Amino acid sequence: AALAVAGGFLAPFLVAREPGAPAALFAWFAVLNAAVFALAWHRAWGALNALGAVFTFALGIFWGWRWYVPAHFAVAQPFLALYFAFYLGVAILYASRAPLEQRKPVDALIVFGVPVAAFALEAGLVRDLRYGAAYAAAGLAAIYAALFAALRARPEPGFALLSRSFLALAVVFATIAIPFAVDPRWTSAWWALEAAAVYGIGCAQDQKVARRFALALQAAAAIAFVLGGLPRGTMPAFANAS
């Protein structure tokens, strides 16, 4: 199965001398990913899921770097959304079917690697749009927040960890949407408020990871504040208009 998937993804790049129409290439990728999804529907086959995701997004990034032009946006955008939806479904299926005795109900490569690669591709597609990357990050944050709300109460044991992972992704993408939308001074303000809120939750629920994330974000807020410009002249470092 792994050889079949690898051969399927590599075949277009091995036989074509020209990039050709992107619709045909992406439709072929969609067929292969549909096969991976169909297998994931019947069994928790983590290695095959990872192979399909790596080939899909690595070759997608290569194609985008080599041949993408803005005229391809109308074709590339729907297929990118489809691939992301496929592997979002794969992650949920894996958590619902993975043997709990292995204590690995979450496929980390699919859950965390796919959104990072998908966001990188999306940022490339919308680089000519004002606030395009901010809207993309905010959209991903909304998707993961909705999935967290939908899965947190499900009885399947694997969904407990998966829902927490989705919540973490929602927080991360909401965080990185801020600097894409506003200047460094507003970024520092929003990050400082978010860090304080997350640290408070981390203390209330005794979550060390949340507190560490909050402290790192608070440090990033300080860096953003400095990049936004320190008071000049005789103004003091604190207690000034800025």
LINRAWO-V608497 format. One record per backbone hydrogen bond with DSSP energy under -1.0 kcal/mol. NH is the residue of the N-H (numbers start at 1). CO is the residue of the C=O. If there is no record, write none. Layout:
NH_CO / NH_CO
//
This chain:
5_1 / 6_2 / 7_3 / 8_4 / 9_5 / 10_6 / 11_7 / 14_10 / 15_11 / 16_12 / 25_21 / 26_22 / 27_23 / 28_24 / 29_25 / 30_26 / 31_27 / 32_28 / 33_29 / 34_30 / 35_31 / 36_32 / 37_33 / 38_34 / 39_35 / 40_36 / 41_37 / 43_39 / 45_43 / 49_45 / 50_46 / 51_47 / 52_48 / 53_49 / 54_50 / 55_51 / 56_52 / 57_53 / 58_54 / 59_55 / 60_56 / 61_57 / 62_58 / 63_59 / 64_60 / 65_61 / 66_62 / 67_63 / 72_69 / 73_70 / 76_72 / 77_73 / 79_75 / 80_76 / 81_77 / 82_78 / 83_79 / 84_80 / 85_81 / 86_82 / 87_83 / 88_84 / 89_85 / 90_86 / 91_87 / 92_88 / 93_89 / 94_90 / 95_91 / 96_92 / 97_93 / 98_94 / 102_99 / 103_100 / 108_106 / 111_107 / 112_108 / 113_109 / 116_112 / 117_113 / 118_114 / 119_115 / 120_116 / 121_117 / 122_118 / 123_119 / 124_120 / 125_121 / 126_122 / 129_126 / 132_129 / 135_131 / 136_132 / 137_133 / 138_134 / 139_135 / 140_136 / 141_137 / 142_138 / 143_139 / 144_140 / 145_141 / 146_142 / 147_143 / 148_144 / 149_145 / 150_146 / 151_147 / 152_148 / 154_151 / 159_156 / 160_157 / 162_158 / 163_159 / 164_160 / 165_161 / 166_162 / 167_163 / 168_164 / 169_165 / 170_166 / 171_167 / 172_168 / 173_169 / 174_170 / 175_171 / 176_172 / 177_173 / 181_178 / 182_178 / 187_183 / 188_184 / 189_185 / 190_186 / 191_187 / 192_188 / 193_189 / 194_190 / 195_191 / 196_192 / 197_193 / 198_194 / 199_195 / 200_196 / 201_197 / 202_198 / 203_199 / 204_200 / 205_201 / 207_202 / 211_207 / 212_208 / 213_209 / 214_210 / 215_211 / 216_212 / 217_213 / 218_214 / 219_215 / 220_216 / 221_217 / 222_218 / 223_219 / 224_220 / 225_221 / 226_222 / 227_223 / 228_224 / 229_226 / 235_232
//
